Amino acid sequence: MALIALNSPVKHGNYPRRGISGGLVRTDAGRRRRQGRILTGAGLILLPWLGYLAGTLPPAEAVAWVALDALEAVALLVTGTRLLRGDSRHRAPAAAAAVLLLADACLDLATAAPGTELATAVAMAAGAELPLAGLCAALATRPMRKS
């Protein structure tokens, strides 16, 4: 009886699939989990950054930058947690995150002073904001497949 349960012919469940060569096949659910972890992590990283901005920028600038980054954090966290849960309602917050990240990158580059501030803005845009915006845009436009 136990042998039958272990060798069940059922093809569904959360078991890893194997390809022809015996290697694991990446599933859509696994890809969604990985993307959800990336976006949730990025949203969590922004939370201490908000405190840093609030403490170091002049009050008039701090309000604008903290508000923009707080909206980004919320959009990233909502998108990431919905992906982790397999919730198909991840598209709207993903679209919002993509727009906010793109706007943040553009504003950072436009307002940065030449020198190290501009180099930091370019590094942040190229290394974090634009790749995350691209991922979010892809998630917003691609329908979620059932696994």
C-alpha positions as CSV (number, residue, x, y, z in Angstrom):
1,M,0.0,0.0,0.0
2,A,2.8,2.4,0.9
3,L,4.5,1.7,-2.4
4,I,1.4,2.6,-4.4
5,A,1.2,6.0,-2.5
6,L,4.9,6.7,-3.3
7,N,4.6,5.8,-7.0
8,S,1.3,7.5,-7.5
9,P,0.5,8.3,-11.2
10,V,-1.0,11.7,-10.2
11,K,0.7,14.5,-12.2
12,H,-0.2,17.4,-10.0
13,G,1.1,18.7,-6.7
14,N,4.1,20.7,-5.6
15,Y,6.7,18.2,-6.6
16,P,9.7,19.3,-8.7
17,R,9.5,18.3,-12.3
18,R,12.4,16.6,-14.0
19,G,13.4,17.1,-17.6
20,I,14.7,14.5,-20.1
21,S,18.2,14.6,-18.7
22,G,17.0,14.3,-15.1
23,G,17.6,17.9,-14.2
24,L,15.0,20.0,-12.4
25,V,12.6,21.9,-14.7
26,R,11.8,25.5,-13.6
27,T,8.1,25.9,-13.1
28,D,6.1,29.1,-13.4
29,A,5.4,28.8,-9.7
30,G,9.1,28.7,-8.9
31,R,9.8,31.7,-11.1
32,R,6.9,33.6,-9.4
33,R,8.3,32.8,-5.9
34,R,11.8,34.0,-6.9
35,Q,10.4,37.2,-8.4
36,G,8.2,37.7,-5.3
37,R,11.2,37.3,-3.0
38,I,13.2,39.8,-5.1
39,L,10.4,42.4,-5.0
40,T,9.6,41.9,-1.4
41,G,13.3,42.1,-0.5
42,A,13.6,45.4,-2.5
43,G,10.6,46.8,-0.7
44,L,12.0,45.9,2.7
45,I,15.4,47.4,1.8
46,L,13.7,50.7,1.1
47,L,12.3,51.0,4.6
48,P,15.5,51.9,6.4
49,W,16.4,54.1,3.4
50,L,13.3,56.2,4.1
51,G,14.7,57.0,7.6
52,Y,18.1,57.9,6.1
53,L,16.5,60.2,3.6
54,A,14.3,61.8,6.3
55,G,17.3,62.4,8.5
56,T,19.8,63.7,6.0
57,L,17.9,65.8,3.4
58,P,16.5,69.3,4.0
59,P,12.9,69.1,5.2
60,A,11.4,70.4,1.9
61,E,13.3,67.8,-0.2
62,A,12.8,65.1,2.4
63,V,9.0,65.2,2.1
64,A,9.1,64.6,-1.6
65,W,11.8,61.9,-1.7
66,V,10.4,60.0,1.3
67,A,6.9,60.1,-0.2
68,L,8.1,58.8,-3.5
69,D,10.3,56.0,-2.0
70,A,7.5,55.1,0.4
71,L,5.1,54.6,-2.5
72,E,7.7,52.5,-4.2
73,A,8.2,50.4,-1.1
74,V,4.4,49.8,-0.8
75,A,4.1,48.9,-4.4
76,L,7.0,46.5,-4.3
77,L,5.9,44.9,-1.1
78,V,2.3,44.4,-2.3
79,T,3.5,43.0,-5.7
80,G,6.0,40.7,-4.0
81,T,3.7,39.3,-1.4
82,R,0.9,38.7,-4.0
83,L,3.4,36.8,-6.2
84,L,4.5,34.7,-3.2
85,R,0.9,33.8,-2.5
86,G,0.2,33.1,-6.2
87,D,-2.4,35.9,-6.2
88,S,-3.3,37.0,-9.8
89,R,-4.0,40.5,-8.6
90,H,-0.2,41.4,-8.7
91,R,-0.5,43.3,-12.0
92,A,-1.8,46.7,-10.8
93,P,0.8,47.2,-8.0
94,A,3.5,45.9,-10.4
95,A,2.5,48.6,-13.0
96,A,2.5,51.2,-10.3
97,A,6.0,50.1,-9.0
98,A,7.3,50.2,-12.6
99,V,6.2,53.8,-13.1
100,L,7.4,54.9,-9.7
101,L,10.8,53.3,-10.1
102,L,11.2,54.8,-13.6
103,A,10.2,58.2,-12.3
104,D,12.6,57.9,-9.4
105,A,15.5,57.0,-11.7
106,C,14.8,59.9,-14.0
107,L,14.4,62.4,-11.1
108,D,17.6,61.1,-9.4
109,L,19.6,61.6,-12.6
110,A,18.0,65.0,-13.4
111,T,18.7,66.4,-9.9
112,A,22.1,65.0,-9.2
113,A,25.1,67.3,-9.0
114,P,28.0,66.4,-11.3
115,G,30.6,64.2,-9.6
116,T,30.0,61.5,-7.0
117,E,26.3,62.3,-6.6
118,L,25.7,61.8,-10.4
119,A,27.8,58.6,-10.3
120,T,25.7,57.3,-7.4
121,A,22.5,58.2,-9.3
122,V,23.7,56.3,-12.4
123,A,24.7,53.3,-10.3
124,M,21.4,53.2,-8.5
125,A,19.5,53.6,-11.8
126,A,21.5,51.0,-13.7
127,G,21.9,48.5,-10.8
128,A,18.5,48.6,-9.0
129,E,15.8,51.0,-10.2
130,L,15.7,50.2,-14.0
131,P,16.0,46.4,-13.6
132,L,13.3,46.4,-11.0
133,A,11.1,48.6,-13.2
134,G,11.6,46.2,-16.1
135,L,10.7,43.2,-14.0
136,C,7.6,45.0,-12.7
137,A,6.6,46.1,-16.2
138,A,7.0,42.5,-17.5
139,L,4.9,41.2,-14.5
140,A,2.2,43.9,-15.2
141,T,1.8,42.9,-18.8
142,R,2.2,39.2,-18.7
143,P,-0.8,37.1,-17.5
144,M,-0.2,34.7,-14.7
145,R,-0.4,31.0,-15.8
146,K,-1.8,28.3,-13.7
147,S,0.8,25.8,-12.6
